[in-house]
Amino acid sequence: MASSGIGGRLPTQLGKLIKLEEMLLSGNELGRVGINQSEGIPTELGQLKELKRMSLESTSIGGEIPSTLGKLTKLEDLNLNFAGLTGQIPHELGRLDDIVILQLGG
């Protein structure tokens, strides 16, 4: 669903899609709830234990990277480039033993 014009909050209910292997939402206006306000990445996404690929590149998701993403032990590719993120990289991301591509720029 990359660059498909999706906007608004990223639903916390996505965390219930426990068999999901790929979440590719780059290029959408995610997280915007008002002028200069954003919601961030829901902590519930840390429940997606089968996720291998996540891209929120070039979104407006904002906020900090939740430490719960460190629970995604099957994650191989994480792209958060240009997602408007702030704060520090959580040390829990060091648990991602299968990670091959980690993009946090911009």
C-alpha positions as CSV (number, residue, x, y, z in Angstrom):
1,M,0.0,0.0,0.0
2,A,3.0,2.3,-0.6
3,S,2.1,5.8,-1.9
4,S,-1.6,5.0,-2.0
5,G,-2.8,8.2,-0.4
6,I,-3.5,6.7,3.0
7,G,-3.6,9.3,5.8
8,G,-4.4,9.7,9.4
9,R,-3.5,7.6,12.4
10,L,-1.9,4.2,12.1
11,P,-4.5,2.0,13.8
12,T,-3.3,0.2,17.0
13,Q,-5.4,-2.8,15.8
14,L,-2.7,-3.6,13.2
15,G,-0.9,-5.2,16.2
16,K,-3.5,-7.9,16.1
17,L,-2.4,-9.1,12.6
18,I,0.0,-11.6,14.2
19,K,0.7,-13.5,11.0
20,L,1.6,-10.4,9.0
21,E,5.0,-10.7,7.3
22,E,5.2,-7.4,5.4
23,M,4.0,-3.9,6.2
24,L,4.9,-1.5,3.4
25,L,3.3,1.9,4.0
26,S,6.0,4.2,2.7
27,G,5.0,7.5,1.0
28,N,1.7,7.9,2.8
29,E,0.7,10.8,5.2
30,L,0.5,8.5,8.3
31,G,0.3,9.9,11.8
32,R,-1.0,13.4,11.0
33,V,-3.8,14.4,13.3
34,G,-3.5,18.2,12.9
35,I,-1.1,20.9,11.9
36,N,2.4,20.0,13.2
37,Q,0.9,17.2,15.3
38,S,1.6,13.5,14.8
39,E,0.7,10.2,16.6
40,G,3.8,8.1,16.1
41,I,4.3,4.4,15.6
42,P,1.9,2.4,17.8
43,T,3.6,0.3,20.4
44,E,1.2,-2.5,19.5
45,L,3.2,-3.2,16.3
46,G,5.7,-5.0,18.6
47,Q,3.2,-7.9,18.7
48,L,3.7,-8.7,15.0
49,K,6.1,-11.6,15.7
50,E,6.1,-12.9,12.1
51,L,7.0,-9.5,10.5
52,K,10.0,-9.6,8.2
53,R,9.7,-6.3,6.5
54,M,8.5,-2.9,7.6
55,S,8.7,0.3,5.7
56,L,7.3,3.6,6.9
57,E,9.7,5.6,4.8
58,S,8.7,9.1,3.7
59,T,5.7,9.3,6.0
60,S,4.8,11.9,8.6
61,I,4.4,9.4,11.4
62,G,6.6,11.3,13.7
63,G,7.2,10.6,17.4
64,E,9.8,8.2,18.7
65,I,10.7,4.7,17.7
66,P,8.9,2.5,20.2
67,S,11.1,0.1,22.1
68,T,8.5,-2.7,21.4
69,L,9.9,-2.9,17.9
70,G,12.8,-4.8,19.5
71,K,10.3,-7.8,20.0
72,L,10.1,-8.3,16.2
73,T,12.8,-10.9,16.2
74,K,12.1,-12.1,12.6
75,L,12.5,-8.6,11.2
76,E,15.0,-8.5,8.4
77,D,14.3,-5.1,6.8
78,L,13.3,-2.0,8.7
79,N,13.0,1.3,6.8
80,L,12.1,4.4,8.8
81,N,13.9,6.9,6.6
82,F,12.3,10.4,6.4
83,A,9.4,9.4,8.8
84,G,9.7,12.5,10.9
85,L,11.0,10.5,13.9
86,T,12.6,12.1,16.9
87,G,14.5,10.9,20.0
88,Q,17.0,8.2,20.4
89,I,17.3,4.8,18.8
90,P,16.0,2.3,21.5
91,H,18.6,-0.1,22.6
92,E,16.0,-2.9,22.2
93,L,16.5,-2.8,18.5
94,G,19.8,-4.5,19.3
95,R,17.7,-7.7,19.8
96,L,16.9,-7.8,16.1
97,D,19.3,-10.7,15.3
98,D,17.8,-11.3,11.8
99,I,18.0,-7.7,10.7
100,V,19.9,-7.3,7.3
101,I,18.7,-3.8,6.3
102,L,18.2,-1.0,8.9
103,Q,17.5,2.5,7.5
104,L,16.9,5.3,10.0
105,G,18.0,8.4,8.1
106,G,16.4,11.7,7.6
